[in-house]
Amino acid sequence: MSGTPTATTGAGTSPSPTLSGHVRHIGGRAMLGLRAAGRGVVSAARWLLRTWRRSLQFRVVSTTVVLGLVVVSLLGSYLYSEIADGLRRDRVATSEYEARTLTAQAQERWDNTTATTVQELNIIALDLMRSTLTPAGPQPSRYVVMIRGAKNTSPTVLDPLGSGGLGLASVSQELRQAVAADPSRQQTVVNDVLVDGAQVPAVFVGSGVEVPTAGRYDLYFIYPMTQELRTMSLISTAFTLAGLILTVLLGAVAWVVTKQVVSPVRRAAEVAERLASGKLNERMPARGEDDLALLGTSFNAMADSLQAQIRQLEGLSRVQQRFVSDVSHELRTPLTTIRMAGDLIYDARADFEPVMSRSAELLQGELDRFESLLSDLLEISRFDAGAAALELDRVDLRDTVAEVVAAARPLAERRGSTVQVLARGPIEAEVDERRVERILRNLVVNAIEHGDGKPVTIRLRAEDGAVAIVVEDHGVGLRAGEASMVFTRFWRADPARARTTGGTGLGLAIALEDARLHHGWLQAWGEPGVGSRFRLTLPQEAGHSLTSSPLALSPGERP
């Protein structure tokens, strides 16, 4: 069979894209482009803001360039306006003078004519327009319109004339009324006129002549300011280029000047960073006798003084460390002998009189305290000598905390405090359990001692590769500035406060060194009458660095 072929759509074919599908596709691409452009603008703004904050030279150069642009723009606008007004005034004056001269010539021509008929007068008017009033050339400098005066009542009527295609419609009604109101004077206005399809400002000068037998006819001279526009365009271009060049030169000068100032400051910052890193022999070059040279000289004098004081302090510190180490080791042997004798006396105290028995007990207690102090001094000397080392093992810190709490329970009972432990799930970390237990023992004992019989809370949490333990009491708290001093050796918040456990004053200092040995943090917070918190933060894997703690230190802090 033959017939008109028809298109069919089978089950396995897909319809062709519709117009709406094309629109959605184009709209999606446009949105992607807008998002990309937005991200680029945001990135550029962030870069500018970051550079503005970090670079003094960038700020000075940018400010100079912006202020230079503002000053050049204001000055250029003022000069442009003055030049434009000057050209306008000159053009108006020239046009009035030329129109007055041409009007006089036209009046003289009409006065000398002998024509009387309308046809003859039209011929003379046309000849006058072509030969005298209208300049020759494809681009005349003026146009002329001659029309019957508004108050002319003569029966003789001449044809209206215009040059360059301009007629009565080009002359404003305001100017016509002004000429009619005072025919003896020239009337001048500046309006736009359509010349060759473009609107340009022009000077309109209105005057009149007396035509024999035809009465008064108005002459309107139109002077387009085309040349002035070209001049102002050239001046605008020159001003723009000069302003841009001047702004660039100002920016370059500002860059050179600020570089002379910023470079020594940057060198001083680099030298200061190297001094801070321990390179005490670094100095800042100082040449000349200006202020920057004085800065370099003063900086170097300060560095010399700091180096001398640091050397002196290092020497004193080495002497102190050596003294502590030597005394600790030298006292170990006599202390052992005294301990043996003290133990014998203490064991035989039942055979003594009450006074002697009590003295034996006091002697035994002081020997325990002295032995603890000696052990702490030896531990401090190991840290100072860099001889401390970790014995790592994976530990569930909940068990360590439980052992510390059990050991401190007698003290808590005497003080009337309860110790509560809050932990979720296993709290495992790779640590030296002996050192961590020593840290926690110091924190828990201090919390009980200074808790005024109020509850003590211990919180544990593991998160993001770190474990944190916070020991909180609700006792006397810490005054402003004391949180950073509690880890100082032999420092006590209240020297007059009696100790109930015979502490040495080195416990928190040793705890801080133990935490640092684990690449961890030990931090304190307190408020008078509210209590205090001590937070120990350790990495779960040995050698890893910490970025945050799973538990908050102060009540208003976010972990």
C-alpha positions as CSV (number, residue, x, y, z in Angstrom):
1,M,0.0,0.0,0.0
2,S,1.1,3.6,-0.6
3,G,0.1,6.5,1.4
4,T,1.3,9.5,3.5
5,P,4.1,8.3,5.8
6,T,3.3,8.9,9.5
7,A,5.8,9.1,12.4
8,T,5.1,6.6,15.2
9,T,6.6,6.4,18.7
10,G,7.3,2.9,20.0
11,A,7.6,1.8,23.5
12,G,11.4,1.7,23.3
13,T,11.9,5.3,21.9
14,S,12.1,8.5,23.9
15,P,10.5,11.7,23.0
16,S,12.6,14.6,21.6
17,P,13.5,17.4,24.0
18,T,10.8,19.9,24.5
19,L,11.1,23.7,24.6
20,S,10.7,23.7,28.4
21,G,13.5,21.1,28.6
22,H,15.8,23.4,26.7
23,V,14.8,26.3,28.9
24,R,15.5,24.3,32.0
25,H,18.9,23.2,30.6
26,I,19.9,26.8,29.8
27,G,18.6,28.0,33.1
28,G,20.6,25.4,35.0
29,R,23.8,26.3,33.1
30,A,23.1,30.0,33.9
31,M,22.6,29.2,37.6
32,L,25.9,27.2,37.6
33,G,27.7,30.1,36.0
34,L,26.2,32.6,38.5
35,R,27.2,30.4,41.4
36,A,30.8,30.1,40.0
37,A,30.9,33.8,39.6
38,G,29.6,34.4,43.1
39,R,32.2,32.0,44.5
40,G,34.9,33.9,42.6
41,V,33.8,37.2,43.9
42,V,33.6,35.9,47.5
43,S,37.1,34.4,47.2
44,A,38.5,37.6,45.8
45,A,36.9,39.6,48.6
46,R,38.3,37.3,51.2
47,W,41.8,37.5,49.7
48,L,41.6,41.3,49.7
49,L,40.4,41.4,53.3
50,R,43.1,39.0,54.4
51,T,45.8,40.9,52.5
52,W,44.4,44.2,54.0
53,R,44.7,42.8,57.5
54,R,48.2,41.3,57.1
55,S,50.0,43.8,54.9
56,L,50.8,47.4,56.0
57,Q,52.3,48.1,52.7
58,F,49.1,47.0,50.9
59,R,47.0,49.2,53.1
60,V,49.1,52.3,52.6
61,V,49.4,51.8,48.8
62,S,45.6,51.0,48.5
63,T,44.7,54.0,50.6
64,T,47.0,56.2,48.6
65,V,45.6,55.0,45.3
66,V,42.0,55.4,46.4
67,L,42.6,58.9,47.8
68,G,44.6,59.8,44.7
69,L,41.6,58.7,42.5
70,V,39.3,60.8,44.6
71,V,41.5,63.9,44.4
72,V,42.1,63.4,40.7
73,S,38.4,62.9,40.1
74,L,37.4,66.0,42.0
75,L,40.1,68.1,40.5
76,G,39.4,66.8,37.0
77,S,35.7,67.4,37.4
78,Y,36.3,71.0,38.5
79,L,38.7,71.7,35.7
80,Y,36.4,70.0,33.2
81,S,33.5,72.1,34.4
82,E,35.5,75.3,34.2
83,I,36.8,74.6,30.7
84,A,33.3,73.7,29.5
85,D,31.8,76.9,31.0
86,G,34.6,78.9,29.4
87,L,34.1,77.4,26.0
88,R,30.3,77.9,26.3
89,R,30.8,81.6,27.2
90,D,33.2,82.1,24.3
91,R,30.9,80.4,21.9
92,V,27.9,82.5,23.0
93,A,29.9,85.8,22.7
94,T,31.2,84.8,19.3
95,S,27.8,83.8,18.1
96,E,26.2,87.0,19.3
97,Y,28.8,89.1,17.6
98,E,28.6,87.2,14.3
99,A,24.8,87.2,14.4
100,R,24.8,91.0,15.0
101,T,27.1,91.5,12.0
102,L,25.1,89.3,9.7
103,T,21.9,90.9,10.7
104,A,23.3,94.3,9.9
105,Q,24.5,93.1,6.5
106,A,21.1,91.6,5.8
107,Q,19.3,94.8,6.8
108,E,21.6,96.8,4.6
109,R,20.8,94.5,1.6
110,W,17.0,94.9,2.2
111,D,17.4,98.7,2.6
112,N,19.2,98.9,-0.8
113,T,16.7,96.7,-2.7
114,T,14.1,98.1,-5.2
115,A,12.0,95.0,-5.3
116,T,8.4,95.4,-4.5
117,T,6.6,92.2,-5.6
118,V,6.4,89.0,-3.5
119,Q,8.3,87.0,-6.1
120,E,11.1,89.5,-6.3
121,L,11.3,89.7,-2.5
122,N,11.4,85.9,-2.3
123,I,14.3,85.8,-4.8
124,I,16.2,88.4,-2.9
125,A,15.6,86.6,0.4
126,L,16.8,83.3,-1.1
127,D,19.9,84.9,-2.5
128,L,20.6,86.6,0.8
129,M,20.2,83.3,2.6
130,R,22.6,81.5,0.3
131,S,25.2,84.2,-0.3
132,T,25.4,86.0,3.0
133,L,23.7,84.3,5.9
134,T,24.6,80.6,5.3
135,P,28.3,79.6,5.2
136,A,29.5,77.3,2.4
137,G,30.6,73.7,3.0
138,P,29.2,70.3,3.8
139,Q,29.4,71.0,7.6
140,P,28.4,74.6,8.1
141,S,29.2,76.3,11.4
142,R,25.8,77.9,11.6
143,Y,22.2,77.5,10.4
144,V,19.7,80.3,9.7
145,V,15.9,80.3,9.8
146,M,14.0,83.3,8.5
147,I,10.3,83.5,9.3
148,R,7.6,86.2,9.5
149,G,7.6,88.1,12.7
150,A,4.9,87.3,15.2
151,K,3.5,90.9,15.2
152,N,3.8,91.4,11.4
153,T,0.4,92.5,9.9
154,S,1.6,93.3,6.4
155,P,-0.4,91.7,3.6
156,T,2.8,90.9,1.8
157,V,3.9,87.4,3.0
158,L,7.3,85.9,2.0
159,D,8.1,82.2,2.1
160,P,9.8,81.0,5.4
161,L,13.4,79.9,4.7
162,G,15.8,77.6,6.6
163,S,19.3,76.2,5.9
164,G,20.5,72.7,6.5
165,G,17.1,71.2,6.8
166,L,16.3,73.2,9.9
167,G,13.1,75.0,10.1
168,L,10.7,76.7,12.5
169,A,10.4,73.5,14.6
170,S,14.0,73.9,15.7
171,V,13.4,77.2,17.3
172,S,11.9,77.2,20.7
173,Q,8.6,79.0,21.5
174,E,10.4,80.7,24.4
175,L,12.9,82.3,22.0
176,R,10.2,83.4,19.5
177,Q,8.3,85.1,22.3
178,A,11.4,86.9,23.6
179,V,12.2,88.2,20.1
180,A,8.6,89.3,19.6
181,A,8.5,91.1,22.9
182,D,11.7,93.1,22.3
183,P,12.5,93.3,18.6
184,S,15.2,95.9,19.1
185,R,17.5,93.6,21.0
186,Q,19.2,90.2,20.3
187,Q,17.8,87.3,22.3
188,T,20.1,84.3,23.0
189,V,19.4,80.9,24.4
190,V,21.3,77.6,24.5
191,N,19.2,74.5,23.6
192,D,19.7,71.1,22.0
193,V,19.2,70.8,18.2
194,L,19.0,67.8,16.0
195,V,21.8,67.8,13.5
196,D,22.6,64.8,11.2
197,G,20.4,62.6,13.5
198,A,22.2,63.6,16.7
199,Q,21.2,65.9,19.5
200,V,23.9,68.6,20.1
201,P,23.9,71.7,22.2
202,A,23.6,74.9,20.1
203,V,23.5,78.7,20.6
204,F,20.3,80.2,19.3
205,V,20.5,84.0,18.5
206,G,17.3,85.7,17.5
207,S,17.0,89.1,15.8
208,G,15.0,90.7,13.1
209,V,15.1,92.8,9.8
210,E,12.6,95.1,8.2
211,V,11.7,93.9,4.7
212,P,10.3,96.6,2.3
213,T,6.6,96.2,1.8
214,A,6.6,92.9,3.8
215,G,7.2,94.2,7.3
216,R,9.4,92.6,10.0
217,Y,10.9,89.1,9.6
218,D,12.8,87.3,12.3
219,L,16.2,85.8,11.8
220,Y,17.3,82.9,14.0
221,F,21.0,82.0,13.8
222,I,21.8,78.5,15.1
223,Y,25.4,77.7,16.0
224,P,25.9,74.0,16.9
225,M,28.6,73.4,19.5
226,T,30.0,70.4,17.6
227,Q,33.6,71.6,17.8
228,E,33.3,72.4,21.5
229,L,32.0,68.9,22.1
230,R,35.0,67.4,20.2
231,T,37.3,69.6,22.3
232,M,35.7,68.6,25.5
233,S,35.8,64.9,24.5
234,L,39.5,65.3,23.8
235,I,40.0,67.0,27.1
236,S,38.0,64.3,29.0
237,T,40.2,61.6,27.4
238,A,43.3,63.5,28.3
239,F,42.1,64.1,31.9
240,T,41.2,60.4,32.3
241,L,44.6,59.2,31.0
242,A,46.5,61.7,33.0
243,G,44.5,60.8,36.1
244,L,45.1,57.1,35.7
245,I,48.8,57.7,35.0
246,L,49.0,60.0,38.0
247,T,47.2,57.5,40.3
248,V,49.5,54.7,39.2
249,L,52.5,57.0,39.8
250,L,51.2,57.8,43.2
251,G,50.7,54.1,44.0
252,A,54.3,53.4,42.8
253,V,55.7,56.2,44.9
254,A,53.7,55.0,47.9
255,W,54.9,51.5,47.3
256,V,58.5,52.6,47.2
257,V,58.2,54.8,50.3
258,T,56.4,52.3,52.4
259,K,58.8,49.6,51.3
260,Q,61.6,51.7,52.8
261,V,59.7,51.7,56.0
262,V,58.1,48.3,56.0
263,S,61.2,46.3,55.0
264,P,63.1,47.2,58.2
265,V,60.0,46.4,60.3
266,R,59.7,43.1,58.6
267,R,63.4,42.3,59.2
268,A,62.8,43.3,62.8
269,A,59.9,40.9,63.0
270,E,61.9,38.1,61.4
271,V,64.8,38.7,63.8
272,A,62.4,38.7,66.7
273,E,60.9,35.4,65.6
274,R,64.4,33.9,65.4
275,L,65.2,35.2,68.8
276,A,62.0,33.7,70.2
277,S,62.9,30.4,68.7
278,G,66.2,30.4,70.7
279,K,68.6,31.9,68.2
280,L,69.9,34.5,70.6
281,N,72.8,35.7,68.4
282,E,70.4,37.1,65.7
283,R,70.6,40.9,65.3
284,M,69.0,43.5,63.1
285,P,71.2,45.4,60.6
286,A,71.4,49.1,61.5
287,R,72.8,51.5,58.9
288,G,72.7,55.3,58.8
289,E,71.4,57.8,61.4
290,D,67.7,58.0,60.7
291,D,64.8,56.8,62.7
292,L,64.9,53.3,61.3
293,A,68.6,53.0,62.1
294,L,67.7,54.1,65.6
295,L,65.1,51.4,65.7
296,G,67.6,48.8,64.7
297,T,70.2,50.0,67.2
298,S,67.6,50.0,70.0
299,F,66.4,46.6,69.0
300,N,69.9,45.2,69.0
301,A,70.6,46.7,72.4
302,M,67.4,45.1,73.7
303,A,68.4,41.8,72.2
304,D,71.9,42.0,73.8
305,S,70.3,42.7,77.2
306,L,67.8,39.9,76.8
307,Q,70.6,37.5,75.7
308,A,72.7,38.4,78.7
309,Q,69.8,38.0,81.1
310,I,68.8,34.7,79.5
311,R,72.3,33.4,79.7
312,Q,72.5,34.4,83.4
313,L,69.1,32.8,84.1
314,E,70.2,29.6,82.3
315,G,73.4,29.5,84.3
316,L,71.4,30.0,87.5
317,S,68.9,27.4,86.4
318,R,71.7,24.9,85.7
319,V,73.2,25.6,89.1
320,Q,69.8,25.1,90.7
321,Q,69.1,21.9,88.8
322,R,72.5,20.5,89.7
323,F,72.0,21.5,93.3
324,V,68.6,19.8,93.5
325,S,69.9,16.7,91.8
326,D,73.0,16.5,93.9
327,V,71.2,17.2,97.2
328,S,68.5,14.7,96.3
329,H,71.0,12.0,95.6
330,E,73.2,12.9,98.6
331,L,70.2,12.8,100.9
332,R,69.0,9.4,99.7
333,T,71.7,7.5,101.7
334,P,71.4,9.2,105.1
335,L,67.6,9.2,104.7
336,T,67.7,5.4,104.3
337,T,69.7,5.1,107.5
338,I,67.3,7.5,109.3
339,R,64.4,5.6,107.9
340,M,65.7,2.3,109.3
341,A,66.3,3.8,112.7
342,G,62.9,5.5,112.7
343,D,61.1,2.3,111.7
344,L,62.8,0.5,114.7
345,I,61.7,3.3,117.1
346,Y,58.2,3.4,115.6
347,D,57.8,-0.4,115.9
348,A,58.9,-0.2,119.6
349,R,56.7,2.8,120.5
350,A,54.4,0.6,122.6
351,D,57.2,0.1,125.1
352,F,57.7,3.9,125.5
353,E,56.1,6.4,127.7
354,P,53.1,8.2,126.1
355,V,55.2,11.3,125.3
356,M,57.9,9.3,123.7
357,S,55.4,7.2,121.8
358,R,53.8,10.3,120.3
359,S,57.2,11.6,119.3
360,A,57.9,8.4,117.5
361,E,54.7,8.7,115.6
362,L,55.4,12.3,114.7
363,L,58.9,11.3,113.6
364,Q,57.5,8.6,111.4
365,G,55.1,11.0,109.7
366,E,57.7,13.6,109.0
367,L,60.0,10.9,107.6
368,D,57.2,9.9,105.2
369,R,56.7,13.5,104.2
370,F,60.5,14.0,103.8
371,E,60.8,10.9,101.7
372,S,57.9,12.0,99.5
373,L,59.6,15.4,99.0
374,L,62.9,13.8,98.1
375,S,61.1,11.6,95.6
376,D,59.5,14.6,94.0
377,L,62.8,16.4,93.9
378,L,64.4,13.5,92.1
379,E,61.5,13.3,89.7
380,I,61.8,17.1,89.0
381,S,65.5,16.7,88.4
382,R,64.8,14.0,85.8
383,F,62.5,16.3,83.9
384,D,65.0,19.1,84.1
385,A,67.7,16.8,82.8
386,G,65.5,15.5,80.0
387,A,65.9,11.9,81.3
388,A,62.1,11.2,81.8
389,A,60.7,8.6,79.5
390,L,57.3,7.0,78.9
391,E,56.4,3.4,79.4
392,L,53.4,3.2,77.1
393,D,50.6,0.7,77.3
394,R,46.9,0.8,76.2
395,V,44.9,1.4,79.3
396,D,41.2,2.0,80.1
397,L,41.4,5.1,82.1
398,R,38.2,4.3,83.9
399,D,40.2,1.6,85.8
400,T,42.9,4.1,86.6
401,V,40.4,6.6,87.9
402,A,38.7,3.9,90.0
403,E,42.1,3.0,91.7
404,V,42.8,6.7,92.4
405,V,39.4,7.2,93.9
406,A,39.7,4.1,96.1
407,A,43.1,5.3,97.4
408,A,41.7,8.7,98.2
409,R,38.5,7.5,99.9
410,P,39.9,7.6,103.4
411,L,40.9,11.3,102.9
412,A,37.4,12.0,101.4
413,E,35.7,10.4,104.4
414,R,37.7,12.5,106.8
415,R,36.9,15.7,104.9
416,G,33.2,14.7,104.4
417,S,33.4,14.8,100.6
418,T,31.9,12.3,98.1
419,V,33.6,11.5,94.9
420,Q,31.4,10.8,91.8
421,V,32.8,9.4,88.5
422,L,30.9,10.0,85.3
423,A,32.0,8.1,82.2
424,R,30.4,6.7,79.0
425,G,31.8,3.6,77.5
426,P,35.5,2.6,77.4
427,I,38.0,5.4,77.7
428,E,41.1,3.8,76.2
429,A,44.4,5.5,75.4
430,E,48.0,4.6,74.9
431,V,49.7,6.2,78.0
432,D,52.1,5.6,80.8
433,E,49.7,4.4,83.4
434,R,52.0,5.2,86.3
435,R,52.4,8.8,85.3
436,V,48.7,9.3,84.5
437,E,47.8,7.8,87.9
438,R,50.2,10.2,89.5
439,I,48.5,13.2,87.7
440,L,45.0,12.0,88.7
441,R,46.1,11.4,92.3
442,N,47.3,14.9,92.6
443,L,44.2,16.4,91.1
444,V,41.7,14.3,93.2
445,V,43.6,14.9,96.4
446,N,43.8,18.6,95.8
447,A,40.0,18.7,94.9
448,I,39.2,16.9,98.2
449,E,41.6,19.0,100.2
450,H,40.2,22.3,98.9
451,G,36.6,21.3,98.4
452,D,35.4,22.2,101.9
453,G,33.6,18.9,102.3
454,K,31.5,19.4,99.2
455,P,31.1,16.7,96.4
456,V,33.9,16.2,93.9
457,T,33.0,15.2,90.4
458,I,35.2,13.4,87.9
459,R,34.1,13.3,84.2
460,L,35.7,11.2,81.5
461,R,35.1,11.3,77.7
462,A,36.9,10.1,74.5
463,E,36.3,11.9,71.2
464,D,38.1,12.7,68.0
465,G,41.3,11.0,68.9
466,A,41.5,12.6,72.4
467,V,40.5,11.6,75.9
468,A,39.7,14.2,78.6
469,I,39.4,13.9,82.4
470,V,37.9,16.8,84.4
471,V,38.2,16.9,88.2
472,E,35.8,19.5,89.6
473,D,35.3,20.7,93.2
474,H,33.0,23.2,94.7
475,G,35.3,24.7,97.3
476,V,37.2,27.9,97.7
477,G,38.1,28.1,94.0
478,L,40.8,30.2,92.4
479,R,41.3,33.9,92.2
480,A,42.0,35.8,88.9
481,G,45.4,34.9,87.6
482,E,45.9,31.9,89.9
483,A,44.9,29.3,87.2
484,S,48.2,29.9,85.4
485,M,50.2,29.8,88.7
486,V,49.0,26.6,90.3
487,F,51.5,24.6,88.3
488,T,54.5,26.7,89.5
489,R,56.9,24.8,91.8
490,F,56.3,25.3,95.5
491,W,53.4,27.7,94.8
492,R,50.5,27.8,97.2
493,A,47.3,29.8,96.9
494,D,47.2,30.5,100.6
495,P,50.6,30.1,102.4
496,A,48.8,30.3,105.7
497,R,46.5,27.4,104.9
498,A,47.3,24.3,106.9
499,R,48.0,21.1,104.9
500,T,46.2,18.0,106.0
501,T,48.0,15.6,103.8
502,G,51.6,16.9,104.0
503,G,52.0,17.9,100.3
504,T,55.3,19.0,99.0
505,G,54.2,21.8,96.7
506,L,55.6,20.0,93.6
507,G,52.6,17.7,92.8
508,L,51.0,19.9,90.2
509,A,54.3,20.9,88.7
510,I,55.2,17.2,88.2
511,A,51.7,16.5,86.9
512,L,52.1,19.2,84.3
513,E,55.4,17.7,83.2
514,D,53.9,14.3,83.0
515,A,51.1,15.7,80.8
516,R,53.5,17.4,78.5
517,L,55.5,14.2,78.2
518,H,52.4,12.6,76.7
519,H,52.0,15.6,74.3
520,G,48.9,16.5,76.4
521,W,47.4,19.4,78.2
522,L,46.8,20.1,81.9
523,Q,44.7,23.2,82.4
524,A,43.0,24.9,85.4
525,W,40.0,27.1,85.9
526,G,38.5,28.5,89.1
527,E,36.3,31.2,90.5
528,P,36.3,32.3,94.2
529,G,33.4,30.7,96.1
530,V,32.3,28.6,93.1
531,G,35.1,26.0,92.9
532,S,37.7,24.9,90.5
533,R,38.2,22.5,87.6
534,F,41.3,20.8,86.4
535,R,41.3,19.2,82.9
536,L,43.7,16.6,81.6
537,T,43.6,16.0,77.9
538,L,45.7,13.3,76.2
539,P,45.9,11.9,72.7
540,Q,44.5,8.4,72.4
541,E,47.5,7.4,70.2
542,A,51.0,8.1,71.4
543,G,52.8,10.8,69.5
544,H,49.6,12.4,68.0
545,S,48.9,16.1,68.5
546,L,45.8,17.6,70.1
547,T,43.5,20.1,68.5
548,S,40.7,20.2,70.9
549,S,39.4,18.6,74.2
550,P,36.3,16.5,74.4
551,L,35.3,18.2,77.7
552,A,34.8,21.9,78.6
553,L,37.1,23.5,81.1
554,S,35.0,26.5,82.2
555,P,31.2,26.4,82.6
556,G,30.6,28.7,79.6
557,E,33.1,27.0,77.3
558,R,32.2,24.6,74.5
559,P,34.3,21.5,74.1
